[in-house]
Amino acid sequence: MTKVTLHRNPFIDRDQFLTPFDKIFDAMFEEQFPEVVEKVGVTPYQGSAYPKVNVYEYDDKVGIVAEIPGLSKKQINVEVEDGVLTISGDKHSVWDDAKAKILRRELKQSSFKRSFTLGELLDGDKVSANFKDGVLSIEIPKSVPEKPKRHSVKIG
């Protein structure tokens, strides 16, 4: 029996390797299904790899669910500015003990930012968010289109 040992190259970052593939997939999806982006009003693909999200459309809203493990609610920010919803976060509280010698460091201090363009069909002023057990849920209500006003004009 031959034993195969896999060695990881410490110079290859997983996200640096996968992000170009994500961008290619995103471009192909948006080119093949432009009506999805136009109808839903959210551009779900921005070439960003983190956090990974699911985007759901309902009759009255669009939902975004993101897994963000290891952060607290205080470390996450959700903003809407100029029709763009942005999820961001910072993780700078990695535990270190000055008395201990570090043998391996995999926990990183990091930050992330991911944005979604909201279309005219979504109401960016009424966005709500909830964060529990590492899962961020965002709801964006659909805008109610104004009905054309009709009135009679008196002929003089």
Backbone as JSON, one array per atom type, in Angstrom:
{
  "sequence": "MTKVTLHRNPFIDRDQFLTPFDKIFDAMFEEQFPEVVEKVGVTPYQGSAYPKVNVYEYDDKVGIVAEIPGLSKKQINVEVEDGVLTISGDKHSVWDDAKAKILRRELKQSSFKRSFTLGELLDGDKVSANFKDGVLSIEIPKSVPEKPKRHSVKIG",
  "N": [[0.85, -1.18, 0.0], [0.6, 2.16, -0.89], [1.46, 5.13, 0.62], [0.18, 8.33, 0.54], [1.26, 11.55, 0.97], [0.06, 14.7, 1.54], [1.2, 17.91, 0.98], [0.87, 21.18, 2.05], [1.13, 24.21, 0.36], [2.52, 26.94, 1.8], [2.41, 29.43, 0.68], [0.27, 29.84, -0.93], [-2.76, 31.34, -0.91], [-6.0, 30.44, -0.08], [-8.33, 32.0, -0.69], [-7.25, 33.83, -2.52], [-6.72, 32.12, -4.57], [-9.27, 31.03, -5.24], [-10.99, 33.23, -5.7], [-10.7, 34.42, -8.37], [-12.02, 32.42, -9.88], [-14.57, 32.56, -8.78], [-15.29, 35.11, -9.7], [-15.38, 34.69, -12.48], [-17.48, 32.82, -12.65], [-19.53, 34.43, -11.58], [-19.72, 36.47, -13.52], [-20.52, 34.97, -15.76], [-23.01, 34.01, -14.85], [-24.49, 36.4, -14.48], [-24.49, 37.32, -17.09], [-25.91, 35.31, -18.45], [-28.35, 35.23, -17.08], [-29.67, 37.88, -16.82], [-32.15, 38.9, -16.14], [-32.74, 37.99, -13.61], [-31.14, 39.51, -11.84], [-32.14, 42.02, -12.5], [-34.92, 41.75, -11.91], [-35.02, 40.93, -9.18], [-33.52, 42.92, -7.98], [-31.23, 43.0, -6.52], [-27.79, 42.75, -6.78], [-26.34, 39.85, -6.57], [-23.78, 38.9, -6.85], [-20.6, 39.92, -6.43], [-18.01, 39.31, -6.86], [-16.82, 38.83, -4.5], [-15.6, 36.74, -1.93], [-16.22, 36.37, 0.72], [-18.37, 37.36, 3.31], [-19.89, 34.21, 2.51], [-23.07, 34.0, 0.96], [-26.64, 33.45, 0.86], [-29.25, 34.39, -1.28], [-32.58, 35.29, -1.2], [-35.77, 35.51, -2.77], [-38.89, 36.83, -2.03], [-42.48, 37.39, -2.17], [-42.88, 39.95, -1.13], [-40.41, 40.91, -0.32], [-36.75, 40.79, -0.24], [-34.41, 38.5, 0.9], [-31.31, 38.17, 2.6], [-28.94, 35.91, 3.65], [-26.18, 35.34, 5.64], [-23.34, 33.52, 6.64], [-21.39, 34.09, 9.38], [-19.21, 33.13, 11.26], [-17.7, 33.2, 14.53], [-17.67, 35.9, 15.18], [-19.05, 38.6, 17.1], [-22.23, 40.27, 17.55], [-21.63, 42.94, 17.9], [-19.33, 43.27, 16.41], [-20.06, 43.36, 13.8], [-21.33, 45.15, 11.0], [-24.01, 46.64, 9.27], [-24.9, 48.52, 6.56], [-26.64, 50.94, 4.55], [-26.1, 52.85, 1.77], [-26.52, 55.24, -0.68], [-28.02, 53.45, -2.31], [-26.64, 51.06, -2.01], [-26.12, 48.17, -0.22], [-24.11, 47.25, 2.46], [-22.23, 44.82, 4.08], [-20.11, 44.5, 6.77], [-17.25, 43.68, 8.82], [-15.13, 43.23, 11.72], [-12.5, 41.44, 13.16], [-10.66, 41.48, 15.76], [-9.89, 40.49, 18.17], [-8.24, 38.31, 18.86], [-7.06, 35.72, 20.88], [-4.13, 35.87, 22.78], [-1.35, 34.79, 24.63], [1.1, 36.15, 26.51], [2.96, 34.7, 27.91], [3.22, 32.31, 26.64], [4.76, 30.35, 24.07], [4.22, 30.62, 20.66], [3.3, 28.02, 18.65], [1.91, 27.43, 16.36], [0.0, 29.48, 14.26], [-3.14, 30.01, 13.29], [-5.51, 31.31, 13.65], [-6.76, 34.34, 12.72], [-6.42, 37.91, 12.79], [-8.71, 39.88, 11.33], [-10.61, 41.58, 8.74], [-13.63, 42.22, 6.89], [-15.6, 43.04, 4.0], [-18.51, 43.31, 2.21], [-20.56, 44.08, -0.52], [-23.81, 44.9, -1.86], [-25.67, 45.82, -4.61], [-28.6, 47.61, -4.56], [-31.6, 47.54, -6.32], [-34.08, 49.64, -7.94], [-36.4, 48.5, -7.15], [-36.32, 47.78, -4.52], [-36.61, 48.77, -1.09], [-34.37, 50.56, 0.41], [-34.41, 52.08, 2.71], [-35.8, 50.75, 4.64], [-34.55, 48.5, 5.66], [-33.94, 45.58, 7.58], [-32.14, 43.73, 10.11], [-30.83, 40.76, 11.62], [-28.82, 39.0, 13.94], [-27.67, 35.92, 14.93], [-26.15, 33.23, 16.55], [-23.94, 33.13, 14.77], [-25.08, 33.58, 12.29], [-26.16, 35.9, 9.99], [-29.06, 37.56, 9.19], [-30.77, 39.34, 6.78], [-33.35, 41.52, 5.82], [-34.92, 43.0, 3.1], [-37.35, 45.07, 2.21], [-39.6, 45.05, -0.59], [-40.21, 47.77, -2.77], [-43.23, 49.57, -2.97], [-44.71, 50.16, -5.89], [-45.66, 53.32, -7.11], [-48.96, 54.01, -7.94], [-50.21, 55.16, -10.99], [-51.51, 58.4, -10.9], [-54.83, 59.47, -11.32], [-56.99, 61.78, -12.61], [-59.82, 63.81, -13.35], [-60.02, 66.24, -15.86], [-61.26, 69.39, -16.08], [-62.94, 70.72, -18.76], [-62.67, 73.77, -20.28]],
  "CA": [[0.0, 0.0, 0.0], [1.37, 3.38, -0.99], [0.91, 6.23, 1.44], [0.34, 9.63, -0.12], [1.27, 12.67, 1.92], [-0.2, 15.98, 0.89], [1.86, 19.05, 1.61], [0.25, 22.45, 1.69], [2.05, 25.29, 0.05], [2.16, 28.05, 2.68], [2.39, 30.69, -0.06], [-0.98, 29.93, -1.7], [-3.92, 31.71, -0.11], [-7.19, 29.83, -0.67], [-9.19, 33.02, -1.29], [-6.6, 34.37, -3.71], [-6.83, 31.11, -5.61], [-10.65, 30.8, -5.65], [-11.7, 34.45, -6.08], [-10.85, 34.57, -9.84], [-13.05, 31.49, -10.35], [-15.85, 33.16, -8.37], [-15.58, 36.22, -10.6], [-15.76, 34.13, -13.78], [-18.83, 32.28, -12.48], [-20.45, 35.55, -11.4], [-19.91, 37.14, -14.81], [-21.31, 34.09, -16.62], [-24.37, 33.98, -14.33], [-25.16, 37.67, -14.77], [-24.67, 37.43, -18.54], [-26.92, 34.36, -18.87], [-29.61, 35.45, -16.39], [-29.75, 39.28, -16.38], [-33.48, 39.19, -15.61], [-32.73, 37.7, -12.17], [-30.6, 40.69, -11.17], [-33.07, 43.13, -12.74], [-36.19, 41.5, -11.22], [-34.83, 40.88, -7.73], [-33.06, 44.23, -7.54], [-29.98, 42.86, -5.78], [-26.74, 42.08, -7.52], [-25.83, 38.96, -5.54], [-22.39, 38.5, -7.07], [-19.69, 41.06, -6.55], [-16.67, 38.78, -6.91], [-16.3, 38.69, -3.15], [-15.73, 35.37, -1.47], [-16.6, 36.28, 2.13], [-18.99, 36.1, 3.69], [-20.76, 33.55, 1.54], [-24.46, 34.36, 1.24], [-27.77, 33.0, 0.06], [-30.18, 35.49, -1.52], [-33.91, 34.74, -1.42], [-36.8, 36.46, -3.15], [-40.26, 36.56, -1.59], [-43.41, 38.29, -2.84], [-42.81, 41.31, -0.6], [-39.07, 41.29, 0.15], [-35.59, 39.99, -0.59], [-33.66, 38.14, 2.1], [-29.91, 37.78, 2.46], [-28.46, 35.18, 4.82], [-24.73, 35.19, 5.58], [-22.71, 32.86, 7.77], [-20.24, 34.85, 9.85], [-18.86, 32.54, 12.55], [-16.58, 33.73, 15.29], [-17.82, 37.31, 15.49], [-20.23, 38.97, 17.87], [-23.08, 41.26, 16.9], [-20.95, 44.24, 17.99], [-18.25, 43.3, 15.44], [-20.65, 43.35, 12.45], [-22.01, 46.38, 10.64], [-24.81, 46.6, 8.04], [-25.22, 49.91, 6.17], [-27.16, 51.21, 3.21], [-25.73, 54.19, 1.34], [-26.65, 55.45, -2.13], [-28.53, 52.27, -2.99], [-25.73, 49.92, -1.86], [-26.12, 47.56, 1.11], [-22.77, 46.74, 2.75], [-22.0, 44.05, 5.3], [-18.69, 44.54, 7.1], [-16.94, 43.2, 10.16], [-13.74, 43.21, 12.17], [-12.16, 40.46, 14.19], [-9.35, 41.89, 16.27], [-9.75, 40.07, 19.56], [-7.67, 36.97, 18.91], [-6.43, 35.47, 22.17], [-2.7, 35.64, 22.85], [-0.81, 34.73, 25.98], [2.49, 36.59, 26.45], [3.82, 33.7, 28.55], [3.29, 31.1, 25.81], [5.43, 30.38, 22.77], [3.26, 30.23, 19.63], [3.8, 26.95, 17.79], [1.19, 27.53, 15.09], [-1.0, 30.54, 14.3], [-4.12, 29.93, 12.21], [-6.55, 32.29, 13.93], [-6.27, 35.61, 12.19], [-7.12, 39.16, 12.99], [-9.09, 40.21, 9.95], [-11.83, 42.34, 8.5], [-14.23, 41.92, 5.6], [-16.6, 43.99, 3.52], [-19.2, 42.8, 1.02], [-21.62, 45.02, -0.89], [-24.87, 44.47, -2.78], [-26.36, 46.95, -5.21], [-30.05, 47.48, -4.49], [-32.28, 48.15, -7.46], [-35.19, 50.55, -7.63], [-37.54, 47.72, -6.65], [-36.15, 47.51, -3.09], [-36.63, 49.95, -0.22], [-33.17, 50.57, 1.23], [-34.65, 52.79, 3.96], [-36.52, 49.91, 5.6], [-33.8, 47.25, 5.82], [-33.8, 45.09, 8.96], [-31.13, 42.68, 10.22], [-30.77, 40.0, 12.86], [-27.62, 38.16, 14.01], [-27.76, 34.95, 16.01], [-25.37, 31.99, 16.36], [-23.06, 33.21, 13.6], [-25.84, 33.74, 11.04], [-26.74, 37.23, 9.79], [-30.23, 37.55, 8.3], [-31.15, 40.7, 6.39], [-34.58, 41.6, 5.02], [-35.05, 44.25, 2.35], [-38.69, 45.06, 1.63], [-39.77, 45.56, -1.95], [-40.91, 49.05, -2.84], [-44.57, 49.52, -3.55], [-44.7, 51.14, -6.97], [-46.76, 54.29, -7.07], [-49.94, 53.86, -9.0], [-50.39, 56.43, -11.7], [-52.66, 59.16, -10.4], [-55.79, 59.76, -12.38], [-58.0, 62.74, -12.24], [-60.51, 64.39, -14.49], [-59.68, 67.63, -16.18], [-62.46, 70.14, -16.51], [-62.72, 71.38, -20.05], [-63.23, 75.11, -20.18]],
  "C": [[0.89, 1.23, 0.0], [0.68, 4.47, -0.18], [1.22, 7.54, 0.73], [0.26, 10.71, 0.94], [1.06, 13.95, 1.14], [0.48, 17.08, 1.67], [1.17, 20.31, 1.14], [1.33, 23.47, 1.42], [1.66, 26.49, 0.89], [2.04, 29.39, 1.95], [1.13, 30.86, -0.9], [-2.12, 30.2, -0.73], [-5.16, 31.17, -0.81], [-8.08, 30.86, -1.36], [-8.56, 33.63, -2.54], [-6.72, 33.4, -4.87], [-8.26, 31.01, -6.14], [-11.38, 32.04, -6.15], [-11.77, 34.66, -7.6], [-11.91, 33.63, -10.42], [-14.44, 32.0, -9.98], [-16.24, 34.27, -9.32], [-16.02, 35.73, -11.98], [-17.19, 33.57, -13.7], [-19.85, 33.4, -12.36], [-20.75, 36.23, -12.73], [-20.77, 36.28, -15.75], [-22.77, 34.07, -16.17], [-25.12, 35.26, -14.71], [-25.39, 37.86, -16.27], [-25.81, 36.52, -19.01], [-28.3, 34.64, -18.29], [-29.76, 36.9, -15.92], [-31.1, 39.63, -15.77], [-33.55, 38.91, -14.11], [-32.26, 38.93, -11.4], [-31.58, 41.85, -11.31], [-34.36, 42.96, -11.93], [-36.03, 41.59, -9.71], [-34.35, 42.23, -7.21], [-31.81, 44.18, -6.7], [-28.98, 42.21, -6.72], [-26.04, 41.16, -6.53], [-24.36, 38.62, -5.69], [-21.55, 39.74, -7.29], [-18.25, 40.6, -6.61], [-16.05, 38.62, -5.53], [-16.55, 37.27, -2.66], [-16.26, 35.28, -0.04], [-17.32, 37.51, 2.58], [-19.82, 35.53, 2.55], [-22.21, 33.83, 1.94], [-25.42, 33.53, 0.39], [-28.69, 34.21, -0.08], [-31.52, 34.88, -1.91], [-34.86, 35.85, -1.84], [-38.15, 35.95, -2.67], [-41.17, 37.53, -2.35], [-43.2, 39.74, -2.42], [-41.43, 41.78, -0.18], [-38.0, 40.41, -0.48], [-34.85, 39.73, 0.71], [-32.24, 37.76, 1.76], [-29.51, 37.1, 3.76], [-26.97, 34.94, 4.63], [-24.25, 34.46, 6.82], [-21.44, 33.62, 8.14], [-19.84, 34.3, 11.23], [-17.71, 33.27, 13.22], [-16.64, 35.21, 15.62], [-19.06, 37.53, 16.34], [-21.03, 40.0, 17.09], [-22.4, 42.63, 16.88], [-19.84, 44.38, 16.94], [-18.75, 43.35, 13.99], [-21.41, 44.64, 12.22], [-22.76, 46.16, 9.32], [-25.24, 48.03, 7.75], [-25.82, 49.93, 4.78], [-26.82, 52.65, 2.88], [-25.8, 54.26, -0.18], [-27.05, 54.18, -2.88], [-27.63, 51.05, -2.91], [-25.78, 49.45, -0.42], [-24.74, 46.93, 1.33], [-22.76, 46.03, 4.1], [-20.5, 44.1, 5.56], [-18.48, 44.05, 8.52], [-15.46, 43.21, 10.44], [-13.57, 42.18, 13.26], [-10.74, 40.77, 14.65], [-9.13, 41.45, 17.71], [-9.25, 38.64, 19.66], [-6.87, 36.82, 20.19], [-4.94, 35.21, 22.0], [-2.28, 35.65, 24.3], [0.67, 35.05, 25.88], [3.45, 35.56, 27.04], [4.05, 32.48, 27.66], [4.05, 31.36, 24.52], [4.43, 29.87, 21.73], [3.9, 29.2, 18.72], [3.15, 26.98, 16.41], [0.13, 28.61, 15.24], [-1.9, 30.44, 13.06], [-5.26, 30.92, 12.41], [-6.02, 33.66, 13.54], [-7.09, 36.79, 12.68], [-7.44, 39.65, 11.57], [-10.32, 41.09, 9.92], [-12.36, 41.94, 7.13], [-15.25, 42.99, 5.28], [-17.2, 43.4, 2.25], [-20.4, 43.68, 0.74], [-22.57, 44.42, -1.92], [-25.56, 45.72, -3.31], [-27.86, 46.69, -5.17], [-30.66, 48.17, -5.71], [-33.4, 49.06, -6.99], [-36.38, 49.82, -7.03], [-37.45, 47.44, -5.15], [-36.06, 48.8, -2.3], [-35.46, 49.9, 0.75], [-33.34, 51.3, 2.55], [-35.3, 51.92, 5.03], [-35.86, 48.54, 5.78], [-33.77, 46.87, 7.3], [-32.81, 43.93, 8.96], [-31.19, 42.03, 11.59], [-29.52, 39.12, 12.81], [-27.73, 37.23, 15.2], [-26.96, 33.7, 15.62], [-24.55, 31.99, 15.08], [-23.76, 33.37, 12.27], [-26.48, 35.13, 11.02], [-27.87, 37.11, 8.79], [-30.65, 38.99, 8.05], [-32.41, 40.62, 5.55], [-34.66, 42.98, 4.4], [-36.43, 44.24, 1.71], [-38.7, 45.6, 0.19], [-40.53, 46.88, -1.88], [-42.28, 48.83, -3.46], [-44.59, 50.58, -4.65], [-45.91, 52.06, -6.86], [-47.69, 54.03, -8.25], [-50.08, 55.21, -9.69], [-51.65, 57.13, -11.19], [-53.55, 59.53, -11.58], [-56.77, 60.79, -11.85], [-58.61, 63.33, -13.52], [-60.09, 65.85, -14.66], [-60.93, 68.3, -16.72], [-62.1, 70.89, -17.79], [-63.43, 72.73, -20.01], [-63.69, 75.65, -21.49]]
}
